[in-house]
Amino acid sequence: MIRFKPGAPRRVLSRFLSSRVPTLAVPTALGATAVAYRLTCPLAHDDALGARLVSSAVMCVIITGLVMHVRHRLLRELRRARQVAEAAQSTLLRPPPPWVDGLAAAAVHLSADPGARIGGDLYEVVATEHGVRVVIGDVRGHGLGAVRTVAAVLGSFREAAHDEAELAGVLRRLERAMARHLRERARGGHDPAVPAQDGPPDEEFVTVLLLEILPDGGVRALNCGHPWPHLLTGARAEPLARTDPLPPLGPFPLPSELPAVVCGPLLPGDALVLHTDGVEEARDAEGRFLPLRDVLAEAAREHPLTARSVLHTVLAALLRHTVGPPKDDVALLILRNERHVGSTPAGGRAPERPATTHPPSPLQSPA
């Protein structure tokens, strides 16, 4: 048996009335005016043409007032719902802090769904005791149907990035989180909130790139079917690595061994450009792809080179190329090493960058 505290029902009723009375006040007043006019005004009972015109005008004014009130209420509720949705979406895919353990960060996300701030792309940057750890990914499909997968992957990464000592452990956690998400979707059947274009659960997958940037600038990576980031160093733009990636998370299990790719140091002043395939596959009106390598080379020649300047250059080139919003989700994440920028050894030359070394990839990415 539920027991209420003394006065609780009265407080509940008072809150209900205080929230509903202002909403019903205007319709009630307009309705009372219409009834009073009909019952008490002599013109309402006069069959003359002039009296009928006056009565029609009065009723039109009352109905117009009622419609305007309802419209105002609906617009206010829509604005409130949008504010709640935007707050929830910004919490899920939050912008990175401008400064992460000596790295300047800047990011942008463009959703292909005009009704959403987020879609099928994800990214996150966190500073941990193991170094700065980064994830960027792309869920199959876009729009609201991919948001649940984004939530599952990001939620797992934000915990695993701090808990796991090795980058392989982080990826294993993401794989298990993705498997749980797919099992829950399979048990629940087809979700009517998920667009049909996203397909059944057994066809869902997500590409993921994990980076670990150590305090000395060393970079290690694990790539599951995602485009490799580009390194801006000097006035050049080159891929961070050229190894074959692992398969995306979802359709195939990961191999038993997950050796991280050693990508060499991120020197002071260098920048990394992480992106989803919506950037390099953006097309213009004639179907030509965005020349991303040329755009990045142009960004690398900018002075001063900052994370925000690179982001603005790439984003502006993308929007010019597509002549408006892109047709696919787009995510861009720029990280620039600003640890002791300008400090070089005697002689004024920066240290030589060692060649990228990596173990052979156990599996190649599926076509």
Salt bridges, closest charged atoms under 4 A:
GLU77 OE2 - ARG73 NH2 3.55
GLU77 OE2 - ARG80 NH1 3.66
GLU86 OE2 - ARG117 NH2 3.54
ASP101 OD2 - ARG339 NH2 3.74
GLU124 OE2 - ARG94 NE 3.00
GLU124 OE2 - ARG158 NE 2.65
GLU129 OE2 - HIS130 NE2 3.94
GLU159 OE1 - ARG173 NH2 3.97
ASP163 OD2 - ARG173 NH2 3.48
GLU164 OE2 - ARG173 NH1 2.84
GLU175 OE1 - ARG172 NH1 3.57
ASP191 OD2 - ARG148 NH1 2.42
GLU204 OE2 - HIS181 NE2 3.44
GLU204 OE1 - ARG185 NH1 2.31
GLU212 OE2 - ARG133 NH2 2.68
GLU212 OE1 - ARG220 NH2 2.49
GLU238 OE1 - ARG236 NE 3.94
ASP270 OD2 - ARG353 NH2 2.19
ASP284 OD2 - ARG288 NE 2.82
GLU286 OE1 - ARG288 NH2 3.46
GLU338 OE2 - ARG336 NH1 3.30
GLU352 OE2 - ARG349 NH2 2.93
